[in-house]
Amino acid sequence: MPLDLKKDDMGDVIKDFYKSKAPQFKGKSKKKRREMAIAAKLSAERGPLPEVTKYDRYDKEKKQFAKADRKMKFGKFYGKAKEAKNRLRPGEVKRYDKKLGKYVSNKD
């Protein structure tokens, strides 16, 4: 009966690895076979790992530093600065432009 890594118990998988005559186990100690069996069982249950490229890491770091830079610019008043971004400036008037379909400012 073939071994199903997802459904079988951990003990059954380990015993099967101990008894196996496959070439990848040749010269491996009992301890090493046990480690290989556990790794195979857990990876079968978990499924394939997502592929991560060096660019994903770079993008993540870039976003993290950009966020930190924005916070440094306003210090502890970062929340108030975000709020003030949408406020009207002195002398500014917004009106609805029918052609554009949105509000436009006289300061832009």
VMD Tcl script that builds the backbone (N, CA, C; Angstrom):
set m [mol new atoms 324]
animate dup $m
set s [atomselect $m all]
$s set {name element resname resid chain x y z} {
  {N N MET 1 A 0.851 -1.177 0.000}
  {CA C MET 1 A 0.000 0.000 0.000}
  {C C MET 1 A 0.898 1.242 0.000}
  {N N PRO 2 A 0.698 2.162 -0.949}
  {CA C PRO 2 A 1.546 3.362 -0.998}
  {C C PRO 2 A 1.269 4.298 0.184}
  {N N LEU 3 A 2.259 5.052 0.506}
  {CA C LEU 3 A 2.187 5.977 1.629}
  {C C LEU 3 A 1.592 7.307 1.183}
  {N N ASP 4 A 0.609 7.813 1.941}
  {CA C ASP 4 A 0.024 9.123 1.668}
  {C C ASP 4 A 0.464 10.060 2.792}
  {N N LEU 5 A 1.379 10.961 2.492}
  {CA C LEU 5 A 1.974 11.805 3.524}
  {C C LEU 5 A 0.952 12.680 4.236}
  {N N LYS 6 A -0.069 13.150 3.514}
  {CA C LYS 6 A -1.057 14.035 4.146}
  {C C LYS 6 A -1.941 13.295 5.139}
  {N N LYS 7 A -2.364 12.077 4.781}
  {CA C LYS 7 A -3.365 11.367 5.577}
  {C C LYS 7 A -2.763 10.477 6.658}
  {N N ASP 8 A -1.603 9.897 6.416}
  {CA C ASP 8 A -1.017 8.954 7.372}
  {C C ASP 8 A -0.498 9.667 8.609}
  {N N ASP 9 A -0.386 8.877 9.693}
  {CA C ASP 9 A 0.149 9.415 10.943}
  {C C ASP 9 A 1.644 9.663 10.812}
  {N N MET 10 A 2.153 10.518 11.683}
  {CA C MET 10 A 3.577 10.844 11.667}
  {C C MET 10 A 4.411 9.587 11.921}
  {N N GLY 11 A 3.967 8.736 12.851}
  {CA C GLY 11 A 4.694 7.520 13.172}
  {C C GLY 11 A 4.814 6.587 11.984}
  {N N ASP 12 A 3.735 6.461 11.208}
  {CA C ASP 12 A 3.758 5.600 10.022}
  {C C ASP 12 A 4.752 6.123 8.982}
  {N N VAL 13 A 4.792 7.416 8.823}
  {CA C VAL 13 A 5.708 8.023 7.853}
  {C C VAL 13 A 7.149 7.779 8.279}
  {N N ILE 14 A 7.426 7.956 9.564}
  {CA C ILE 14 A 8.787 7.752 10.072}
  {C C ILE 14 A 9.216 6.297 9.902}
  {N N LYS 15 A 8.325 5.352 10.249}
  {CA C LYS 15 A 8.644 3.931 10.085}
  {C C LYS 15 A 8.934 3.591 8.630}
  {N N ASP 16 A 8.138 4.169 7.723}
  {CA C ASP 16 A 8.342 3.913 6.299}
  {C C ASP 16 A 9.707 4.433 5.838}
  {N N PHE 17 A 10.105 5.598 6.340}
  {CA C PHE 17 A 11.411 6.150 5.979}
  {C C PHE 17 A 12.540 5.282 6.542}
  {N N TYR 18 A 12.346 4.721 7.761}
  {CA C TYR 18 A 13.352 3.828 8.350}
  {C C TYR 18 A 13.563 2.595 7.478}
  {N N LYS 19 A 12.467 1.996 6.972}
  {CA C LYS 19 A 12.515 0.745 6.221}
  {C C LYS 19 A 12.887 0.922 4.752}
  {N N SER 20 A 12.808 2.158 4.256}
  {CA C SER 20 A 12.988 2.398 2.830}
  {C C SER 20 A 14.391 2.051 2.339}
  {N N LYS 21 A 14.443 1.494 1.124}
  {CA C LYS 21 A 15.710 1.169 0.485}
  {C C LYS 21 A 16.033 2.157 -0.647}
  {N N ALA 22 A 15.334 3.276 -0.675}
  {CA C ALA 22 A 15.521 4.275 -1.737}
  {C C ALA 22 A 16.946 4.823 -1.694}
  {N N PRO 23 A 17.487 5.196 -2.869}
  {CA C PRO 23 A 18.886 5.654 -2.913}
  {C C PRO 23 A 19.147 6.944 -2.128}
  {N N GLN 24 A 18.131 7.802 -1.963}
  {CA C GLN 24 A 18.369 9.047 -1.229}
  {C C GLN 24 A 18.605 8.806 0.272}
  {N N PHE 25 A 18.268 7.586 0.761}
  {CA C PHE 25 A 18.471 7.273 2.178}
  {C C PHE 25 A 19.754 6.484 2.425}
  {N N LYS 26 A 20.447 6.136 1.377}
  {CA C LYS 26 A 21.645 5.314 1.508}
  {C C LYS 26 A 22.708 6.073 2.317}
  {N N GLY 27 A 23.170 5.432 3.382}
  {CA C GLY 27 A 24.205 6.020 4.215}
  {C C GLY 27 A 23.693 7.022 5.243}
  {N N LYS 28 A 22.376 7.203 5.319}
  {CA C LYS 28 A 21.801 8.148 6.293}
  {C C LYS 28 A 21.559 7.434 7.614}
  {N N SER 29 A 21.809 8.144 8.712}
  {CA C SER 29 A 21.573 7.564 10.030}
  {C C SER 29 A 20.078 7.547 10.330}
  {N N LYS 30 A 19.728 6.825 11.379}
  {CA C LYS 30 A 18.326 6.723 11.781}
  {C C LYS 30 A 17.790 8.112 12.169}
  {N N LYS 31 A 18.623 8.878 12.829}
  {CA C LYS 31 A 18.227 10.229 13.249}
  {C C LYS 31 A 17.951 11.123 12.027}
  {N N LYS 32 A 18.821 11.031 11.023}
  {CA C LYS 32 A 18.663 11.841 9.815}
  {C C LYS 32 A 17.403 11.426 9.045}
  {N N ARG 33 A 17.136 10.108 8.983}
  {CA C ARG 33 A 15.922 9.637 8.311}
  {C C ARG 33 A 14.673 10.145 9.021}
  {N N ARG 34 A 14.730 10.171 10.348}
  {CA C ARG 34 A 13.594 10.678 11.139}
  {C C ARG 34 A 13.352 12.149 10.815}
  {N N GLU 35 A 14.419 12.951 10.773}
  {CA C GLU 35 A 14.295 14.376 10.442}
  {C C GLU 35 A 13.714 14.564 9.037}
  {N N MET 36 A 14.165 13.758 8.094}
  {CA C MET 36 A 13.670 13.843 6.722}
  {C C MET 36 A 12.187 13.481 6.649}
  {N N ALA 37 A 11.778 12.474 7.427}
  {CA C ALA 37 A 10.374 12.047 7.445}
  {C C ALA 37 A 9.485 13.144 8.014}
  {N N ILE 38 A 9.919 13.754 9.101}
  {CA C ILE 38 A 9.141 14.833 9.726}
  {C C ILE 38 A 9.025 16.017 8.769}
  {N N ALA 39 A 10.117 16.370 8.128}
  {CA C ALA 39 A 10.099 17.493 7.179}
  {C C ALA 39 A 9.172 17.201 6.003}
  {N N ALA 40 A 9.209 15.965 5.501}
  {CA C ALA 40 A 8.353 15.595 4.369}
  {C C ALA 40 A 6.885 15.635 4.768}
  {N N LYS 41 A 6.560 15.128 5.947}
  {CA C LYS 41 A 5.172 15.115 6.425}
  {C C LYS 41 A 4.642 16.535 6.615}
  {N N LEU 42 A 5.420 17.377 7.264}
  {CA C LEU 42 A 4.973 18.749 7.532}
  {C C LEU 42 A 4.847 19.564 6.253}
  {N N SER 43 A 5.771 19.390 5.323}
  {CA C SER 43 A 5.687 20.147 4.072}
  {C C SER 43 A 4.512 19.670 3.221}
  {N N ALA 44 A 4.161 18.384 3.311}
  {CA C ALA 44 A 2.995 17.864 2.577}
  {C C ALA 44 A 1.708 18.441 3.151}
  {N N GLU 45 A 1.645 18.571 4.477}
  {CA C GLU 45 A 0.454 19.137 5.118}
  {C C GLU 45 A 0.326 20.626 4.835}
  {N N ARG 46 A 1.433 21.330 4.878}
  {CA C ARG 46 A 1.426 22.783 4.713}
  {C C ARG 46 A 1.212 23.194 3.264}
  {N N GLY 47 A 1.741 22.416 2.354}
  {CA C GLY 47 A 1.639 22.761 0.937}
  {C C GLY 47 A 2.872 23.530 0.509}
  {N N PRO 48 A 2.915 23.930 -0.755}
  {CA C PRO 48 A 4.109 24.628 -1.254}
  {C C PRO 48 A 4.235 26.022 -0.652}
  {N N LEU 49 A 5.464 26.437 -0.453}
  {CA C LEU 49 A 5.731 27.771 0.068}
  {C C LEU 49 A 5.578 28.800 -1.049}
  {N N PRO 50 A 5.115 30.007 -0.713}
  {CA C PRO 50 A 5.014 31.036 -1.751}
  {C C PRO 50 A 6.411 31.446 -2.209}
  {N N GLU 51 A 6.525 31.733 -3.485}
  {CA C GLU 51 A 7.822 32.148 -4.005}
  {C C GLU 51 A 8.075 33.601 -3.649}
  {N N VAL 52 A 9.221 33.857 -3.066}
  {CA C VAL 52 A 9.597 35.204 -2.673}
  {C C VAL 52 A 10.833 35.591 -3.473}
  {N N THR 53 A 10.760 36.710 -4.121}
  {CA C THR 53 A 11.907 37.177 -4.887}
  {C C THR 53 A 12.610 38.279 -4.116}
  {N N LYS 54 A 13.793 38.624 -4.564}
  {CA C LYS 54 A 14.525 39.698 -3.891}
  {C C LYS 54 A 13.807 41.030 -4.082}
  {N N TYR 55 A 13.008 41.141 -5.142}
  {CA C TYR 55 A 12.294 42.386 -5.393}
  {C C TYR 55 A 11.142 42.576 -4.412}
  {N N ASP 56 A 10.494 41.470 -3.996}
  {CA C ASP 56 A 9.430 41.561 -3.002}
  {C C ASP 56 A 9.971 42.132 -1.701}
  {N N ARG 57 A 11.140 41.662 -1.316}
  {CA C ARG 57 A 11.760 42.149 -0.081}
  {C C ARG 57 A 12.108 43.636 -0.215}
  {N N TYR 58 A 12.626 44.016 -1.377}
  {CA C TYR 58 A 12.997 45.403 -1.617}
  {C C TYR 58 A 11.761 46.303 -1.547}
  {N N ASP 59 A 10.659 45.883 -2.167}
  {CA C ASP 59 A 9.432 46.676 -2.140}
  {C C ASP 59 A 8.903 46.834 -0.731}
  {N N LYS 60 A 8.973 45.759 0.045}
  {CA C LYS 60 A 8.495 45.804 1.431}
  {C C LYS 60 A 9.319 46.810 2.248}
  {N N GLU 61 A 10.643 46.756 2.096}
  {CA C GLU 61 A 11.504 47.681 2.822}
  {C C GLU 61 A 11.277 49.123 2.371}
  {N N LYS 62 A 11.064 49.305 1.068}
  {CA C LYS 62 A 10.847 50.645 0.536}
  {C C LYS 62 A 9.573 51.256 1.126}
  {N N LYS 63 A 8.502 50.472 1.198}
  {CA C LYS 63 A 7.248 50.958 1.783}
  {C C LYS 63 A 7.428 51.275 3.262}
  {N N GLN 64 A 8.163 50.416 3.951}
  {CA C GLN 64 A 8.385 50.601 5.379}
  {C C GLN 64 A 9.149 51.907 5.642}
  {N N PHE 65 A 10.192 52.160 4.866}
  {CA C PHE 65 A 10.975 53.375 5.064}
  {C C PHE 65 A 10.199 54.619 4.645}
  {N N ALA 66 A 9.365 54.502 3.610}
  {CA C ALA 66 A 8.566 55.647 3.182}
  {C C ALA 66 A 7.587 56.040 4.283}
  {N N LYS 67 A 6.993 55.047 4.922}
  {CA C LYS 67 A 6.058 55.322 6.017}
  {C C LYS 67 A 6.788 55.992 7.180}
  {N N ALA 68 A 7.972 55.499 7.499}
  {CA C ALA 68 A 8.757 56.077 8.594}
  {C C ALA 68 A 9.163 57.515 8.255}
  {N N ASP 69 A 9.503 57.772 7.003}
  {CA C ASP 69 A 9.884 59.128 6.594}
  {C C ASP 69 A 8.722 60.104 6.725}
  {N N ARG 70 A 7.515 59.658 6.347}
  {CA C ARG 70 A 6.340 60.525 6.482}
  {C C ARG 70 A 6.075 60.845 7.943}
  {N N LYS 71 A 6.240 59.848 8.796}
  {CA C LYS 71 A 6.017 60.081 10.218}
  {C C LYS 71 A 7.074 61.016 10.787}
  {N N MET 72 A 8.310 60.896 10.322}
  {CA C MET 72 A 9.379 61.756 10.820}
  {C C MET 72 A 9.141 63.211 10.416}
  {N N LYS 73 A 8.536 63.409 9.271}
  {CA C LYS 73 A 8.317 64.760 8.779}
  {C C LYS 73 A 7.402 65.550 9.707}
  {N N PHE 74 A 6.387 64.887 10.274}
  {CA C PHE 74 A 5.426 65.581 11.120}
  {C C PHE 74 A 5.535 65.200 12.584}
  {N N GLY 75 A 6.376 64.261 12.928}
  {CA C GLY 75 A 6.553 63.855 14.304}
  {C C GLY 75 A 5.297 63.246 14.883}
  {N N LYS 76 A 4.989 63.603 16.126}
  {CA C LYS 76 A 3.828 63.002 16.784}
  {C C LYS 76 A 2.511 63.571 16.274}
  {N N PHE 77 A 2.547 64.587 15.436}
  {CA C PHE 77 A 1.323 65.183 14.897}
  {C C PHE 77 A 1.018 64.651 13.497}
  {N N TYR 78 A 1.474 63.454 13.193}
  {CA C TYR 78 A 1.273 62.862 11.878}
  {C C TYR 78 A -0.213 62.732 11.532}
  {N N GLY 79 A -1.024 62.330 12.489}
  {CA C GLY 79 A -2.464 62.179 12.262}
  {C C GLY 79 A -3.118 63.501 11.917}
  {N N LYS 80 A -2.737 64.565 12.612}
  {CA C LYS 80 A -3.306 65.886 12.339}
  {C C LYS 80 A -2.850 66.414 10.983}
  {N N ALA 81 A -1.632 66.082 10.585}
  {CA C ALA 81 A -1.123 66.525 9.296}
  {C C ALA 81 A -1.890 65.845 8.156}
  {N N LYS 82 A -2.221 64.581 8.336}
  {CA C LYS 82 A -3.009 63.875 7.325}
  {C C LYS 82 A -4.391 64.498 7.208}
  {N N GLU 83 A -4.958 64.879 8.347}
  {CA C GLU 83 A -6.272 65.522 8.389}
  {C C GLU 83 A -6.240 66.861 7.664}
  {N N ALA 84 A -5.216 67.645 7.917}
  {CA C ALA 84 A -5.106 68.999 7.372}
  {C C ALA 84 A -4.875 68.998 5.860}
  {N N LYS 85 A -4.462 67.882 5.318}
  {CA C LYS 85 A -4.181 67.794 3.888}
  {C C LYS 85 A -5.426 68.101 3.052}
  {N N ASN 86 A -6.585 67.713 3.556}
  {CA C ASN 86 A -7.826 67.893 2.813}
  {C C ASN 86 A -8.529 69.228 3.103}
  {N N ARG 87 A -8.021 69.989 4.035}
  {CA C ARG 87 A -8.658 71.268 4.375}
  {C C ARG 87 A -8.370 72.316 3.308}
  {N N LEU 88 A -9.242 73.318 3.256}
  {CA C LEU 88 A -9.031 74.438 2.333}
  {C C LEU 88 A -7.963 75.363 2.886}
  {N N ARG 89 A -7.131 75.899 2.011}
  {CA C ARG 89 A -6.117 76.862 2.411}
  {C C ARG 89 A -6.754 78.248 2.467}
  {N N PRO 90 A -6.122 79.205 3.111}
  {CA C PRO 90 A -6.692 80.560 3.169}
  {C C PRO 90 A -6.890 81.123 1.757}
  {N N GLY 91 A -8.084 81.626 1.479}
  {CA C GLY 91 A -8.402 82.204 0.181}
  {C C GLY 91 A -8.793 81.187 -0.873}
  {N N GLU 92 A -8.837 79.919 -0.512}
  {CA C GLU 92 A -9.156 78.882 -1.486}
  {C C GLU 92 A -10.671 78.635 -1.520}
  {N N VAL 93 A -11.187 78.470 -2.720}
  {CA C VAL 93 A -12.604 78.170 -2.909}
  {C C VAL 93 A -12.697 76.989 -3.867}
  {N N LYS 94 A -13.523 76.022 -3.511}
  {CA C LYS 94 A -13.727 74.889 -4.407}
  {C C LYS 94 A -15.110 74.990 -5.022}
  {N N ARG 95 A -15.167 74.716 -6.311}
  {CA C ARG 95 A -16.458 74.718 -7.003}
  {C C ARG 95 A -16.528 73.457 -7.853}
  {N N TYR 96 A -17.763 73.066 -8.181}
  {CA C TYR 96 A -17.966 71.856 -8.970}
  {C C TYR 96 A -17.882 72.197 -10.450}
  {N N ASP 97 A -17.004 71.508 -11.164}
  {CA C ASP 97 A -16.860 71.703 -12.607}
  {C C ASP 97 A -17.621 70.585 -13.322}
  {N N LYS 98 A -18.654 70.982 -14.095}
  {CA C LYS 98 A -19.495 69.984 -14.754}
  {C C LYS 98 A -18.735 69.217 -15.835}
  {N N LYS 99 A -17.836 69.882 -16.543}
  {CA C LYS 99 A -17.076 69.211 -17.603}
  {C C LYS 99 A -16.170 68.114 -17.031}
  {N N LEU 100 A -15.451 68.442 -15.962}
  {CA C LEU 100 A -14.547 67.478 -15.339}
  {C C LEU 100 A -15.291 66.487 -14.452}
  {N N GLY 101 A -16.440 66.898 -13.942}
  {CA C GLY 101 A -17.220 66.025 -13.062}
  {C C GLY 101 A -16.645 65.914 -11.672}
  {N N LYS 102 A -15.941 66.961 -11.220}
  {CA C LYS 102 A -15.377 66.938 -9.870}
  {C C LYS 102 A -15.186 68.363 -9.372}
  {N N TYR 103 A -14.871 68.489 -8.095}
  {CA C TYR 103 A -14.611 69.793 -7.509}
  {C C TYR 103 A -13.196 70.235 -7.866}
  {N N VAL 104 A -13.059 71.516 -8.234}
  {CA C VAL 104 A -11.743 72.071 -8.537}
  {C C VAL 104 A -11.520 73.287 -7.667}
  {N N SER 105 A -10.263 73.536 -7.398}
  {CA C SER 105 A -9.887 74.651 -6.531}
  {C C SER 105 A -9.435 75.845 -7.372}
  {N N ASN 106 A -9.622 77.032 -6.830}
  {CA C ASN 106 A -9.131 78.219 -7.515}
  {C C ASN 106 A -7.624 78.405 -7.286}
  {N N LYS 107 A -7.027 77.634 -6.393}
  {CA C LYS 107 A -5.591 77.729 -6.100}
  {C C LYS 107 A -4.760 76.770 -6.955}
  {N N ASP 108 A -5.379 75.826 -7.632}
  {CA C ASP 108 A -4.622 74.849 -8.441}
  {C C ASP 108 A -4.206 75.405 -9.756}
}
mol reanalyze $m
mol bondsrecalc $m
mol representation Tube
mol addrep $m
